[in-house]
Amino acid sequence: MTTAEDARRGGRPGTAVVLALMTYLLTLTGVLLLVGAREPATPELLFTAVDVMVGLVYGTVGAVIVARRSHVVGWLVVVTGVGGALATLGSGWGAYHAAHPTLPPLPVVASLVSWAWVPGTLALFLVVPWLVRETRPSWWDRAGLVLGVATTAVFTLQRLLLPQTDNTGAVVATVVVGLVTAVATWWRRVRGPVAERPGLGLLAAGVALMALSFVPLAFADTPFEIVLAVPLVHLACQALFPVALLTTVLRNRLWGIDLAVSRAAVASLLTLGLAVVYAVVLVGVGALVDSHVVAQVLAAAGVAAAVQPVHGWLGRRVRVLVYGEAATPGRAALRVGRQLSAAADADDLLRGLAGALGEALRLESVTVRGARPGVEATWGVATSAPVERPLEHSGRRVGSLALTARPGERLDARSTDALDHLAPVVAAGVALAQGTADLVRARDAATRARLAERTLIRRELHDGIGPWLTGLRLGLQGARNTLDRDPAAAAAVLDALQAEVTQRVEDVRLLSRSLLPPVLDEQGLAAALDDLARRTAATGFTVTLDVDAVALDRLDPRVAAAAYGIVSEAVTNASRHSGAATCTVAAAVHGATVVVTCDDDGHGMPADRTPGVGTRSMRERAAELGGSVAWVDRDGGGVRVRAVLPLVPEASDAADVGAEGVLA
């Protein structure tokens, strides 16, 4: 039973090699004894041929599974192979002793032919199908498992302890339990978890065929010709069970065995299918035409005509069985592409892409990462080191994929080829998710920037113009009260108020231009900064400019607006709070960024400084484009404000700046 702990356990290659060699040695010894006995070829030898085939095939399959994954199914398959090898040895020794009666009889070895094959063969189709799963079994599955184990144990004990007694009851129980197991396996193939379905179709067919093959053994008066169908059916099952087991337990992606298994499955199933066609045509024509020769000719013609269509149909089915949708990258791409329209949001899109890719390629885990932090989704749980693949869209890297194969598997050439076809679809999805996230962040940043500007205006109205208008009203009232008694004093008050009005008018103009100055749109950033310096100089604060006018005039309007807003706020802060009489503003293009600085020689930033609306507004302007702003104390005194903005605006997640901070 596959659990998370079992999945993490690796295989046991050393033990697997020993078991395989032991099985081969026992089988080869039995075959050599049969050859040495020179026993004539009889129909009974078909049963021995089944034991030889079981020893060789299941010894190999069991060793492959155990070497790659310590799975209970692998050990049961090993038991099947060893049982077939021991039965071959018992049959060979019985024949050899009959030809050489002077040798010791060794009854224990001779008795192996009657019971050694039972536990493994019955467990193969009564127990193993219940254990091939990745999820926890239901009560129905547990009941079926117990029933299969009990039936196998009873049949084995009966053959071992009472080999001469009637075993009709045990055979009937085996057939019934086998058919129930086949139906349950097929039901899981149709209704079970998608990750567990590969191989269950063949497994269900093999279980049903094996169960039905025991029917002739339940009747004592069954003609011997029909009894001979039992080993023939068992031999036919060797085309189904090994492929199904390797597919369900290991998904066949190891050491290139996938190609060998798929071709062997096609060849075996093609042989079986053509034999059925030949038999059906032969019997059908023989019933209509009283000529055995004509029937054989028509049957051969039917086989020849059926070869190509049957081979093509089987080839497609086996490829899908072994590789899943990786065998048809177009179908896998459609499955992954459907997530682009079915997702509700960016996170749902990434999760859907990861899940669709993992299910299409039958992987253990898939992690889709975007190029920016926070754009990531994971499907499954990795138990090994992942394989990294870059994702590119429109010539630029948009993220990466981290993939892990299921335990006991690897990413083979076919899966890698399918991944190459699917990667552009996933990359388009990641780019779409990042674009959506960027749009949301840009919208939020723009909203916060507008709120910051509104808050700045509100502050100026509430803390500046509002109180001043109140003072103006009181001053005018005072001038009016003194106008009759002291005209000279009233005139002096009016002169002072006129000067204050002139200053406040200039402040209002400065505020309006610091938000969106017309010269910025008309003449560019350099001219706007020059206008800012002239207007600021009129207030008594000097601004020295050091700008690259040619480079700045070619800036993106969004970058120019952000740079101007940051400089304007920095100059305002310097003039009002630094205590300096001058500041220096520099702006230049460096590589893919534009860098603006504002240096003053004032008293610096106080230790208990609390960021205000202006500071947050500057951060918002930079973050909206994917840039940054920093404040540092200068060595010679004063503060340097330095902003770095990309020449190509790119929305970025400003986690440290939110609407709450803007409104504070």
C-alpha positions as CSV (number, residue, x, y, z in Angstrom):
1,M,0.0,0.0,0.0
2,T,1.6,3.2,-1.1
3,T,1.8,5.8,1.7
4,A,3.8,9.0,2.0
5,E,6.4,7.1,4.1
6,D,6.6,4.3,1.6
7,A,7.0,6.8,-1.2
8,R,10.0,8.3,0.5
9,R,11.7,4.9,0.9
10,G,14.1,4.1,-1.9
11,G,14.6,0.8,-3.6
12,R,16.9,-2.0,-2.7
13,P,19.0,-2.7,-5.8
14,G,21.3,-5.2,-4.1
15,T,18.5,-7.3,-2.7
16,A,16.8,-7.1,-6.1
17,V,19.8,-8.5,-7.9
18,V,20.1,-11.4,-5.5
19,L,16.4,-12.3,-5.8
20,A,16.5,-12.1,-9.6
21,L,19.6,-14.3,-9.8
22,M,18.1,-16.8,-7.4
23,T,14.9,-17.0,-9.5
24,Y,16.8,-17.4,-12.7
25,L,19.0,-20.1,-11.2
26,L,16.0,-22.1,-9.9
27,T,14.1,-21.8,-13.2
28,L,17.2,-22.8,-15.2
29,T,17.9,-25.8,-13.0
30,G,14.3,-27.0,-13.4
31,V,14.6,-26.6,-17.2
32,L,17.9,-28.4,-17.4
33,L,16.4,-31.3,-15.3
34,L,13.5,-31.5,-17.8
35,V,15.9,-31.6,-20.7
36,G,18.1,-34.2,-19.0
37,A,15.0,-36.4,-18.3
38,R,14.3,-36.4,-22.1
39,E,10.6,-36.4,-21.3
40,P,8.5,-36.5,-24.5
41,A,6.5,-33.4,-25.4
42,T,3.0,-33.7,-24.0
43,P,0.2,-31.2,-23.4
44,E,0.9,-31.4,-19.7
45,L,4.2,-29.6,-20.4
46,L,2.1,-26.4,-21.0
47,F,1.7,-26.1,-17.2
48,T,5.5,-26.4,-16.8
49,A,5.9,-23.7,-19.5
50,V,3.6,-21.4,-17.5
51,D,5.8,-22.0,-14.4
52,V,9.0,-21.2,-16.5
53,M,7.4,-18.1,-17.9
54,V,6.2,-17.0,-14.4
55,G,9.7,-17.5,-12.9
56,L,11.5,-15.5,-15.6
57,V,8.9,-12.7,-16.2
58,Y,7.9,-12.1,-12.6
59,G,11.4,-12.6,-11.3
60,T,12.5,-9.8,-13.5
61,V,9.5,-7.5,-12.9
62,G,9.7,-8.0,-9.1
63,A,13.4,-7.2,-9.2
64,V,12.8,-4.0,-11.2
65,I,10.2,-2.8,-8.7
66,V,12.1,-3.7,-5.6
67,A,15.3,-2.1,-7.0
68,R,13.5,1.2,-7.6
69,R,10.9,1.3,-4.9
70,S,10.4,-0.7,-1.7
71,H,6.7,-1.4,-2.4
72,V,4.7,-4.3,-1.0
73,V,3.5,-5.1,-4.5
74,G,7.1,-5.6,-5.6
75,W,7.7,-8.2,-2.9
76,L,4.5,-10.0,-3.8
77,V,5.6,-10.1,-7.5
78,V,8.9,-11.5,-6.3
79,V,7.0,-14.2,-4.4
80,T,5.2,-15.0,-7.6
81,G,8.4,-15.3,-9.5
82,V,10.1,-17.5,-6.9
83,G,7.0,-19.6,-6.7
84,G,7.1,-20.2,-10.5
85,A,10.8,-21.0,-10.3
86,L,10.3,-23.5,-7.4
87,A,7.4,-25.2,-9.3
88,T,9.6,-25.5,-12.3
89,L,12.3,-27.1,-10.2
90,G,9.8,-29.5,-8.7
91,S,8.5,-30.5,-12.1
92,G,12.0,-30.9,-13.4
93,W,13.1,-33.0,-10.5
94,G,10.0,-35.2,-10.7
95,A,10.7,-35.9,-14.4
96,Y,14.4,-36.4,-13.9
97,H,13.8,-38.8,-10.9
98,A,11.3,-40.8,-13.0
99,A,14.0,-41.2,-15.7
100,H,16.7,-42.0,-13.1
101,P,14.9,-44.0,-10.3
102,T,18.1,-44.9,-8.6
103,L,18.5,-41.3,-7.3
104,P,17.0,-40.2,-4.0
105,P,13.3,-39.3,-4.4
106,L,13.5,-35.9,-2.6
107,P,9.7,-35.8,-2.0
108,V,9.8,-32.3,-0.6
109,V,11.4,-31.0,-3.9
110,A,9.0,-33.0,-6.0
111,S,6.0,-31.7,-4.2
112,L,6.9,-28.1,-5.1
113,V,5.2,-28.5,-8.5
114,S,1.8,-28.9,-6.8
115,W,1.8,-25.9,-4.4
116,A,4.7,-23.5,-4.8
117,W,3.0,-21.6,-7.6
118,V,-0.2,-21.1,-5.7
119,P,0.5,-18.2,-3.2
120,G,2.2,-16.0,-5.7
121,T,-0.2,-16.7,-8.6
122,L,-3.3,-16.2,-6.6
123,A,-1.9,-13.1,-4.8
124,L,-1.1,-11.7,-8.2
125,F,-4.8,-11.2,-9.1
126,L,-6.5,-11.5,-5.7
127,V,-4.3,-9.3,-3.5
128,V,-2.1,-7.1,-5.7
129,P,-4.9,-5.1,-7.4
130,W,-6.1,-3.9,-3.9
131,L,-2.6,-2.7,-3.0
132,V,-1.8,-0.7,-6.2
133,R,-2.9,2.8,-5.0
134,E,-1.6,6.1,-3.9
135,T,-4.6,7.0,-1.6
136,R,-5.9,5.5,1.6
137,P,-8.1,2.5,1.0
138,S,-11.8,2.6,1.8
139,W,-13.6,0.0,4.0
140,W,-14.6,-1.7,0.7
141,D,-11.0,-1.9,-0.4
142,R,-9.8,-3.2,3.0
143,A,-12.6,-5.9,2.9
144,G,-11.6,-6.9,-0.6
145,L,-7.9,-7.1,0.5
146,V,-8.8,-9.3,3.5
147,L,-10.9,-11.6,1.3
148,G,-8.2,-11.9,-1.3
149,V,-5.5,-12.8,1.4
150,A,-7.9,-15.3,3.0
151,T,-8.7,-17.0,-0.3
152,T,-5.0,-17.2,-1.2
153,A,-4.1,-18.6,2.2
154,V,-6.9,-21.3,2.1
155,F,-6.0,-22.4,-1.4
156,T,-2.3,-22.6,-0.5
157,L,-2.8,-24.6,2.7
158,Q,-5.2,-27.0,0.9
159,R,-2.6,-27.6,-1.9
160,L,0.2,-27.9,0.6
161,L,-1.4,-30.1,3.3
162,L,-4.1,-32.0,1.5
163,P,-3.0,-32.2,-2.2
164,Q,-5.1,-35.2,-3.0
165,T,-8.4,-33.8,-1.7
166,D,-11.2,-32.2,-3.8
167,N,-10.4,-28.5,-4.2
168,T,-13.6,-27.5,-6.0
169,G,-14.7,-25.2,-3.2
170,A,-11.4,-23.3,-3.1
171,V,-11.4,-23.0,-6.9
172,V,-14.9,-21.6,-7.0
173,A,-14.0,-19.1,-4.2
174,T,-11.0,-18.1,-6.2
175,V,-13.0,-17.5,-9.4
176,V,-15.7,-15.4,-7.5
177,V,-13.2,-13.3,-5.5
178,G,-11.1,-12.8,-8.7
179,L,-14.1,-11.5,-10.6
180,V,-15.1,-9.2,-7.7
181,T,-11.5,-7.9,-7.7
182,A,-11.6,-7.3,-11.5
183,V,-14.8,-5.3,-11.2
184,A,-13.5,-3.3,-8.4
185,T,-10.3,-2.6,-10.3
186,W,-12.2,-1.5,-13.4
187,W,-14.4,0.7,-11.2
188,R,-11.3,2.5,-9.9
189,R,-10.1,2.8,-13.5
190,V,-13.3,4.7,-14.3
191,R,-14.1,6.5,-11.0
192,G,-10.9,6.5,-9.0
193,P,-8.3,9.2,-8.6
194,V,-6.8,10.3,-11.9
195,A,-3.2,9.7,-10.7
196,E,-4.0,6.0,-10.0
197,R,-5.8,5.2,-13.2
198,P,-2.9,4.4,-15.5
199,G,-2.5,0.6,-16.0
200,L,-5.7,-0.3,-14.1
201,G,-7.5,-1.2,-17.4
202,L,-5.0,-3.8,-18.3
203,L,-4.8,-5.0,-14.7
204,A,-8.6,-5.4,-14.5
205,A,-8.6,-7.4,-17.8
206,G,-5.8,-9.6,-16.6
207,V,-7.5,-10.3,-13.3
208,A,-10.8,-11.3,-15.0
209,L,-8.9,-13.5,-17.5
210,M,-6.9,-15.2,-14.7
211,A,-10.1,-15.8,-12.6
212,L,-12.0,-17.2,-15.5
213,S,-9.1,-19.5,-16.4
214,F,-9.7,-21.4,-13.1
215,V,-13.3,-22.3,-14.1
216,P,-12.4,-25.6,-15.8
217,L,-10.6,-26.7,-12.7
218,A,-13.8,-26.5,-10.7
219,F,-15.5,-29.4,-12.6
220,A,-14.1,-32.9,-12.3
221,D,-15.7,-34.0,-15.6
222,T,-14.2,-31.2,-17.6
223,P,-12.6,-32.5,-20.9
224,F,-8.9,-32.4,-20.8
225,E,-8.8,-30.3,-24.0
226,I,-10.6,-27.6,-22.1
227,V,-8.4,-27.9,-19.0
228,L,-5.5,-27.2,-21.3
229,A,-7.0,-23.8,-21.8
230,V,-5.9,-22.9,-18.3
231,P,-2.1,-22.7,-19.1
232,L,-2.8,-21.0,-22.4
233,V,-4.8,-18.3,-20.7
234,H,-2.1,-17.9,-18.1
235,L,0.5,-17.5,-20.8
236,A,-1.7,-14.9,-22.5
237,C,-1.9,-13.0,-19.1
238,Q,1.8,-12.5,-19.2
239,A,1.1,-9.9,-21.9
240,L,-1.1,-8.0,-19.5
241,F,0.1,-8.3,-15.9
242,P,3.8,-7.2,-16.2
243,V,2.9,-4.1,-18.2
244,A,0.1,-3.2,-15.9
245,L,2.2,-3.7,-12.8
246,L,5.1,-1.7,-14.0
247,T,2.8,1.1,-15.2
248,T,0.8,1.3,-12.0
249,V,3.7,1.0,-9.6
250,L,6.6,2.7,-11.4
251,R,4.9,4.3,-14.4
252,N,7.6,2.7,-16.5
253,R,9.9,5.7,-16.5
254,L,13.2,4.2,-15.5
255,W,16.4,3.1,-17.3
256,G,14.7,3.5,-20.7
257,I,12.5,0.4,-19.9
258,D,9.4,2.4,-20.9
259,L,10.3,1.8,-24.6
260,A,11.0,-1.9,-24.2
261,V,7.8,-2.4,-22.1
262,S,5.6,-0.5,-24.5
263,R,6.9,-2.4,-27.5
264,A,6.7,-5.7,-25.7
265,A,3.1,-4.9,-24.7
266,V,2.2,-4.0,-28.3
267,A,3.8,-7.2,-29.6
268,S,2.2,-9.5,-27.0
269,L,-1.3,-7.9,-27.3
270,L,-1.0,-8.0,-31.1
271,T,-0.2,-11.7,-31.1
272,L,-3.1,-12.4,-28.7
273,G,-5.5,-10.2,-30.8
274,L,-4.5,-11.9,-34.1
275,A,-4.8,-15.3,-32.5
276,V,-8.4,-14.4,-31.5
277,V,-9.1,-13.1,-35.1
278,Y,-7.7,-16.3,-36.6
279,A,-9.7,-18.6,-34.3
280,V,-13.0,-16.6,-34.8
281,V,-12.6,-16.5,-38.6
282,L,-11.6,-20.2,-38.7
283,V,-14.5,-21.4,-36.6
284,G,-17.0,-19.1,-38.3
285,V,-16.0,-20.0,-41.9
286,G,-15.7,-23.7,-40.9
287,A,-19.3,-23.6,-39.8
288,L,-20.4,-22.2,-43.1
289,V,-18.1,-23.9,-45.6
290,D,-17.4,-27.6,-45.5
291,S,-13.7,-27.1,-46.4
292,H,-11.0,-27.0,-43.8
293,V,-8.5,-25.7,-46.3
294,V,-10.8,-22.8,-47.4
295,A,-11.4,-21.9,-43.7
296,Q,-7.7,-21.8,-43.0
297,V,-7.0,-19.6,-46.0
298,L,-9.7,-17.2,-45.1
299,A,-8.6,-17.1,-41.5
300,A,-5.0,-16.3,-42.6
301,A,-6.3,-13.6,-44.9
302,G,-8.3,-12.1,-42.0
303,V,-5.2,-12.0,-39.9
304,A,-3.2,-10.3,-42.6
305,A,-5.9,-7.7,-43.1
306,A,-6.2,-7.1,-39.4
307,V,-2.5,-6.6,-38.7
308,Q,-2.1,-2.9,-39.5
309,P,-5.3,-1.5,-37.9
310,V,-4.9,-3.7,-34.8
311,H,-1.3,-2.7,-34.5
312,G,-2.1,1.0,-34.9
313,W,-4.9,0.9,-32.4
314,L,-2.9,-1.1,-29.8
315,G,0.1,1.2,-30.3
316,R,-2.0,4.3,-29.5
317,R,-3.6,2.7,-26.5
318,V,-0.3,1.4,-25.0
319,R,1.4,4.8,-25.5
320,V,-1.4,6.5,-23.6
321,L,-1.3,3.8,-21.0
322,V,2.5,4.1,-20.4
323,Y,3.0,7.8,-20.9
324,G,-0.5,9.3,-20.3
325,E,-1.0,12.6,-22.0
326,A,2.7,12.9,-22.4
327,A,2.3,10.6,-25.4
328,T,0.1,13.2,-27.1
329,P,1.6,16.7,-26.3
330,G,-1.3,18.3,-28.2
331,R,-3.9,16.9,-25.8
332,A,-1.7,17.7,-22.8
333,A,-1.3,21.3,-24.1
334,L,-5.1,21.6,-24.5
335,R,-5.6,20.4,-21.0
336,V,-3.1,22.9,-19.6
337,G,-4.4,25.7,-21.9
338,R,-7.9,25.3,-20.6
339,Q,-6.7,26.7,-17.2
340,L,-6.1,30.0,-18.9
341,S,-9.8,30.6,-19.4
342,A,-11.1,28.6,-16.4
343,A,-9.2,30.4,-13.6
344,A,-11.0,32.9,-11.4
345,D,-7.9,35.0,-10.5
346,A,-4.1,34.9,-10.8
347,D,-3.6,32.5,-7.8
348,D,-6.2,30.1,-9.2
349,L,-4.5,30.3,-12.6
350,L,-1.1,29.3,-11.3
351,R,-2.6,26.5,-9.1
352,G,-4.5,25.2,-12.1
353,L,-1.4,25.3,-14.4
354,A,0.6,23.4,-11.8
355,G,-2.1,20.8,-11.3
356,A,-2.8,20.3,-15.0
357,L,0.9,19.9,-15.8
358,G,1.5,17.5,-13.0
359,E,-1.5,15.3,-14.0
360,A,-0.8,15.4,-17.7
361,L,2.8,14.3,-17.2
362,R,2.1,12.1,-14.1
363,L,4.6,13.9,-11.9
364,E,4.9,13.9,-8.1
365,S,5.0,17.6,-7.7
366,V,5.1,20.8,-9.8
367,T,6.0,24.3,-8.6
368,V,5.3,27.3,-10.9
369,R,7.3,30.4,-9.9
370,G,7.0,33.8,-11.4
371,A,10.0,36.2,-11.9
372,R,8.6,38.4,-9.0
373,P,8.2,37.4,-5.4
374,G,4.7,36.2,-4.4
375,V,3.9,34.8,-7.8
376,E,4.1,31.0,-7.0
377,A,1.9,27.9,-6.8
378,T,2.7,24.3,-5.9
379,W,0.9,21.1,-6.7
380,G,1.9,17.9,-4.9
381,V,4.6,17.3,-2.3
382,A,8.2,16.8,-3.5
383,T,10.2,14.0,-1.9
384,S,13.3,14.4,-4.0
385,A,15.5,17.2,-5.5
386,P,13.4,19.0,-8.2
387,V,14.4,19.5,-11.8
388,E,14.4,23.2,-12.7
389,R,13.2,24.5,-16.1
390,P,13.1,28.2,-17.1
391,L,10.0,29.7,-18.5
392,E,10.3,32.3,-21.3
393,H,7.6,34.5,-22.9
394,S,8.2,37.0,-25.7
395,G,11.9,36.6,-25.5
396,R,12.2,37.3,-21.7
397,R,12.3,35.0,-18.7
398,V,9.0,35.2,-16.8
399,G,9.6,32.4,-14.2
400,S,10.6,28.8,-13.7
401,L,9.3,25.3,-13.2
402,A,10.4,22.9,-10.5
403,L,9.4,19.3,-11.2
404,T,9.8,16.0,-9.4
405,A,9.0,12.6,-10.8
406,R,7.1,10.0,-8.8
407,P,9.2,7.8,-6.5
408,G,10.9,5.1,-8.6
409,E,10.6,7.2,-11.8
410,R,12.6,9.7,-13.7
411,L,11.8,12.4,-16.4
412,D,12.5,10.4,-19.5
413,A,13.0,11.7,-23.1
414,R,9.3,11.5,-23.9
415,S,8.3,13.5,-20.8
416,T,11.0,16.0,-21.5
417,D,9.8,16.4,-25.0
418,A,6.2,16.9,-23.8
419,L,7.4,19.4,-21.3
420,D,9.1,21.4,-24.1
421,H,5.7,21.6,-25.8
422,L,3.9,22.6,-22.7
423,A,6.4,25.1,-21.3
424,P,5.3,27.9,-23.7
425,V,1.7,27.5,-22.6
426,V,2.7,27.6,-18.9
427,A,4.9,30.6,-19.6
428,A,2.0,32.4,-21.2
429,G,-0.1,31.6,-18.1
430,V,2.6,32.9,-15.8
431,A,3.0,36.1,-17.8
432,L,-0.8,36.5,-17.7
433,A,-0.8,36.0,-13.9
434,Q,2.1,38.4,-13.4
435,G,0.4,40.9,-15.7
436,T,-2.8,40.6,-13.7
437,A,-1.0,41.0,-10.4
438,D,1.0,43.9,-11.8
439,L,-2.2,45.6,-12.9
440,V,-3.7,45.2,-9.5
441,R,-0.7,46.5,-7.8
442,A,-0.4,49.4,-10.2
443,R,-4.0,50.3,-9.7
444,D,-3.6,50.2,-6.0
445,A,-0.4,52.2,-6.2
446,A,-2.1,54.8,-8.4
447,T,-5.0,55.0,-6.0
448,R,-2.7,55.4,-3.0
449,A,-0.7,58.1,-4.9
450,R,-3.9,60.0,-5.6
451,L,-4.9,59.7,-2.0
452,A,-1.5,61.0,-1.0
453,E,-1.9,64.1,-3.2
454,R,-5.3,64.7,-1.9
455,T,-4.0,64.4,1.6
456,L,-1.2,66.8,0.8
457,I,-3.7,69.4,-0.5
458,R,-5.9,68.8,2.5
459,R,-2.9,69.4,4.8
460,E,-2.0,72.6,3.0
461,L,-5.6,73.9,3.1
462,H,-6.1,72.9,6.7
463,D,-2.7,73.8,8.2
464,G,-1.7,76.6,5.8
465,I,-4.3,78.5,3.8
466,G,-7.1,77.8,6.2
467,P,-5.5,79.4,9.3
468,W,-4.0,82.2,7.2
469,L,-7.5,83.1,6.0
470,T,-8.7,83.1,9.5
471,G,-5.8,85.4,10.4
472,L,-6.6,87.6,7.4
473,R,-10.2,88.0,8.6
474,L,-9.0,89.0,12.1
475,G,-6.4,91.4,10.6
476,L,-9.0,93.1,8.4
477,Q,-11.3,93.4,11.4
478,G,-8.6,95.0,13.4
479,A,-7.7,97.4,10.6
480,R,-11.3,98.4,10.4
481,N,-11.6,99.0,14.1
482,T,-8.5,101.3,14.1
483,L,-9.2,103.0,10.9
484,D,-11.1,106.0,12.5
485,R,-8.9,106.3,15.6
486,D,-5.5,105.6,14.1
487,P,-5.4,105.7,10.3
488,A,-1.6,105.2,10.2
489,A,-1.8,102.0,12.2
490,A,-4.6,100.7,10.0
491,A,-2.6,101.4,6.9
492,A,0.4,99.5,8.4
493,V,-1.9,96.5,9.1
494,L,-3.3,96.6,5.6
495,D,0.2,96.8,4.1
496,A,1.3,93.7,6.1
497,L,-1.8,91.8,5.1
498,Q,-1.2,92.7,1.4
499,A,2.3,91.3,1.6
500,E,0.9,88.1,3.3
501,V,-1.7,87.8,0.6
502,T,1.0,88.1,-2.1
503,Q,3.0,85.3,-0.4
504,R,0.0,83.0,0.0
505,V,-0.9,83.5,-3.6
506,E,2.6,82.3,-4.5
507,D,2.3,79.4,-2.1
508,V,-1.0,78.3,-3.8
509,R,0.7,78.5,-7.2
510,L,3.7,76.5,-5.9
511,L,1.4,73.9,-4.6
512,S,-0.6,73.5,-7.8
513,R,2.6,73.4,-9.9
514,S,4.2,70.8,-7.6
515,L,1.4,68.5,-8.4
516,L,1.1,68.7,-12.2
517,P,3.1,71.7,-13.7
518,P,2.1,72.4,-17.3
519,V,5.7,72.9,-18.3
520,L,6.4,69.3,-17.5
521,D,4.1,68.1,-20.2
522,E,5.0,70.8,-22.7
523,Q,8.9,71.0,-22.3
524,G,10.0,68.0,-20.3
525,L,11.6,67.3,-17.0
526,A,14.7,69.5,-17.3
527,A,12.5,72.6,-18.0
528,A,10.1,71.7,-15.2
529,L,13.0,71.4,-12.7
530,D,14.4,74.8,-13.9
531,D,10.9,76.3,-13.4
532,L,10.8,74.8,-9.9
533,A,14.2,76.3,-9.1
534,R,13.1,79.8,-10.2
535,R,9.8,79.7,-8.4
536,T,11.5,78.4,-5.2
537,A,14.2,81.1,-5.5
538,A,11.5,83.7,-5.4
539,T,10.6,82.6,-1.9
540,G,14.2,83.0,-0.7
541,F,15.4,79.4,-1.0
542,T,18.0,78.7,-3.6
543,V,18.0,75.5,-5.7
544,T,21.1,74.6,-7.7
545,L,20.5,72.3,-10.7
546,D,22.9,69.6,-12.1
547,V,20.8,67.9,-14.8
548,D,21.4,66.1,-18.2
549,A,18.7,68.0,-20.1
550,V,19.1,66.0,-23.3
551,A,18.6,62.6,-21.6
552,L,15.8,63.8,-19.3
553,D,13.7,65.2,-22.2
554,R,13.4,61.7,-23.7
555,L,12.0,60.1,-20.5
556,D,8.7,58.3,-20.4
557,P,6.0,60.8,-19.2
558,R,5.2,58.6,-16.2
559,V,8.8,58.5,-15.2
560,A,9.2,62.2,-15.7
561,A,6.1,62.9,-13.6
562,A,7.3,60.7,-10.8
563,A,10.8,62.2,-10.8
564,Y,9.4,65.7,-10.7
565,G,7.0,64.9,-7.9
566,I,9.8,63.4,-5.8
567,V,12.2,66.4,-6.4
568,S,9.4,68.9,-5.7
569,E,8.5,67.3,-2.4
570,A,12.2,67.0,-1.5
571,V,12.8,70.7,-2.2
572,T,9.7,71.6,-0.2
573,N,10.9,69.6,2.8
574,A,14.4,71.1,2.5
575,S,13.1,74.7,2.4
576,R,10.7,74.2,5.3
577,H,12.4,71.8,7.6
578,S,16.1,71.5,7.0
579,G,17.1,75.0,8.2
580,A,19.3,75.3,5.1
581,A,19.2,78.2,2.7
582,T,20.0,76.1,-0.4
583,C,19.9,72.6,-1.9
584,T,21.4,70.9,-4.9
585,V,19.2,68.8,-7.3
586,A,20.9,66.4,-9.7
587,A,19.2,64.2,-12.3
588,A,20.8,61.9,-14.9
589,V,20.3,58.6,-16.7
590,H,22.4,55.7,-15.6
591,G,22.0,52.5,-17.7
592,A,18.3,51.5,-17.5
593,T,17.5,53.9,-14.7
594,V,17.2,57.6,-14.0
595,V,18.7,58.8,-10.7
596,V,17.6,62.0,-9.1
597,T,19.1,63.4,-5.8
598,C,18.4,66.4,-3.6
599,D,21.2,67.4,-1.2
600,D,20.8,70.1,1.5
601,D,23.3,71.3,4.1
602,G,20.9,71.7,7.0
603,H,20.7,70.1,10.4
604,G,19.8,66.6,9.1
605,M,17.0,64.3,10.1
606,P,16.0,64.1,13.8
607,A,16.3,60.7,15.5
608,D,12.6,60.6,16.3
609,R,11.5,61.7,12.9
610,T,8.1,60.2,11.9
611,P,7.5,59.9,8.1
612,G,4.8,62.3,7.0
613,V,2.5,62.6,4.0
614,G,5.2,64.0,1.8
615,T,7.6,61.1,2.5
616,R,4.9,58.6,1.8
617,S,3.9,60.3,-1.4
618,M,7.5,60.1,-2.6
619,R,7.7,56.4,-1.9
620,E,4.4,55.8,-3.6
621,R,5.5,57.6,-6.8
622,A,8.7,55.5,-7.0
623,A,7.0,52.2,-6.0
624,E,4.3,52.7,-8.6
625,L,6.9,52.4,-11.3
626,G,9.1,49.7,-9.7
627,G,11.7,52.2,-8.3
628,S,12.9,53.2,-4.8
629,V,13.6,56.2,-2.6
630,A,16.1,56.5,0.2
631,W,17.0,59.2,2.8
632,V,20.5,59.3,4.3
633,D,22.5,61.8,6.4
634,R,25.3,63.4,4.5
635,D,28.8,63.3,6.0
636,G,29.1,67.1,5.9
637,G,25.7,67.6,7.4
638,G,22.3,67.7,5.9
639,V,20.2,65.1,4.1
640,R,20.4,63.4,0.8
641,V,17.2,62.2,-0.9
642,R,18.0,59.7,-3.7
643,A,15.4,58.2,-6.0
644,V,16.1,55.4,-8.6
645,L,13.5,54.9,-11.2
646,P,13.4,52.5,-14.2
647,L,13.4,54.0,-17.6
648,V,10.7,51.4,-18.6
649,P,8.0,51.7,-15.9
650,E,7.3,48.4,-14.2
651,A,4.7,47.9,-11.5
652,S,6.2,46.6,-8.3
653,D,4.8,45.5,-5.0
654,A,5.5,48.2,-2.5
655,A,4.8,46.1,0.6
656,D,6.0,48.8,3.0
657,V,3.6,51.4,1.6
658,G,-0.1,51.1,1.8
659,A,-3.2,53.2,1.7
660,E,-3.3,53.2,5.4
661,G,0.1,54.9,5.6
662,V,-0.9,57.5,3.0
663,L,-3.9,58.5,4.9
664,A,-2.1,58.6,8.2
